[in-house]
Amino acid sequence: MVHYIRFLKTPLFSKKAEGHMLVNALITVTTDLGDDFFPSPLLIRATIISSEDHQNTPVNFFWGNGMRQLGISIDMKRSSYPEWPAELRLSANGADLADNLVEQTSIDIPEIISAWSESLKTGVTGYRIQRRFVLPLSPTLTIWEETRESIARHIWDAGIALVSYLATLPQVPFKSESPSSLAEILCARPSQQQLKVLELGSGCGIVGIGLAQILPDCQILLTDLPEAMEILGCNISEAKAASNSTLEKRVLDWGESVPEAIAEVQYDLVLVSDCTYNYETIPALVRTLSAMWIKSPNLSIVVSLKARHFSEATFFSMMSNAEFIIQDHVTIPVPDGQRNDDGRPHKVVDIYLYQKTSDS
């Protein structure tokens, strides 16, 4: 399973004595839901890096069997200070400065996701943590999460898997009057015509922002509840969108009518990532998708999920009742030592492409 280095207490920078400084933090290594801790020994490397990439000598800490938290304390002499401002970076087993999601043309999601702190300031702690991902032919994807108790504003496995998958798709335009795969939808359009994309339940925005950095000529609207707007805005402001691609954010509550400013747009694609874990919100999600189709009869919907509970089957039955059909389905393995009897990975993220037939 994918595990994330997270701050339980964000880094606090203080001057210990003349010529010394101290950086303290409390971390954990847990799953996206926070329901399981990394079970094996792990070397965690802590490095303080300046905005000019100057860094102190890395300090190693050891995560042991059965641990739930780990204290990080770095005591540095003035001679080893990096230039300020600087951040604390935590990585596993000597990983690179950013986590690679794709090796060559194959998806290779790391088992441990690294972490970057906010800029260290004397006596001040932040509330965010940053992830940095390397994608082929794209600038480094940087995404802030909150360290507060809100899984909605964290990165989830299905989001990482979907961004990785998008990064491996061919980007050579080709003609298709009735695209039936995600690659065709992204590329089969007239030159210079922007692909209009709506993301539901964006959270931190990793999927929509990732697509904007990967694919030129797309207009992407990220939506979520009001409490997600701050972190979305922060991540949009740091995005490095591809040529002629744009990013915006807007509040969209599935339990309410779709705002007119959204409903009146004819979208080509809707992205939904890890939004089916709460069965109580599934009816509202399907109603929202159905409402979007009324204005956009050629709409395609991409749903990325890691099945967590049998109740998520409700989503598939409700989509079928709403006359959406699965046109394409791929599975993305996530790091997991277990295998099924047929040799397939035990843990996967499923990516579904939904459309409606012309006579629906």
Number of C-alpha atoms within 10 A of each C-alpha: 21 20 22 27 22 28 24 18 18 22 27 18 20 17 14 13 9 8 11 15 18 17 19 16 19 16 18 21 26 22 20 18 15 14 7 13 17 23 14 10 12 16 14 24 19 23 20 25 24 19 13 11 13 13 18 17 13 16 15 18 17 15 21 15 12 11 15 15 17 18 15 20 17 17 15 18 13 11 9 13 19 20 15 15 13 22 21 22 22 27 23 23 12 13 16 11 17 20 22 20 21 20 13 9 11 12 20 18 21 19 15 23 24 27 23 26 24 19 18 22 16 12 10 12 17 16 15 17 21 18 22 18 20 19 23 16 9 17 16 19 23 20 24 25 25 21 19 13 10 12 15 20 23 22 24 22 24 26 25 21 28 25 23 26 20 20 24 18 15 11 16 10 15 13 12 12 9 10 18 16 15 23 17 20 21 24 21 19 17 11 9 10 11 17 22 19 24 26 24 24 24 29 28 29 31 28 24 29 29 29 24 26 24 26 20 20 19 24 19 25 22 28 24 22 16 11 13 22 21 13 20 26 18 15 20 24 11 13 20 20 23 18 13 14 20 21 21 16 20 18 18 20 18 20 12 10 13 18 12 8 8 16 17 13 14 18 23 19 24 23 21 26 26 21 22 24 17 12 17 12 14 21 16 16 23 19 19 20 21 17 14 21 22 13 14 17 17 18 21 25 25 21 20 28 25 24 17 10 11 9 14 19 12 15 19 16 12 16 20 14 11 15 16 23 16 17 16 14 15 13 17 21 18 23 18 13 9 12 11 9 8 6 8 11 17 15 20 21 21 18 23 21 22 24 22 19 10 7 5 8
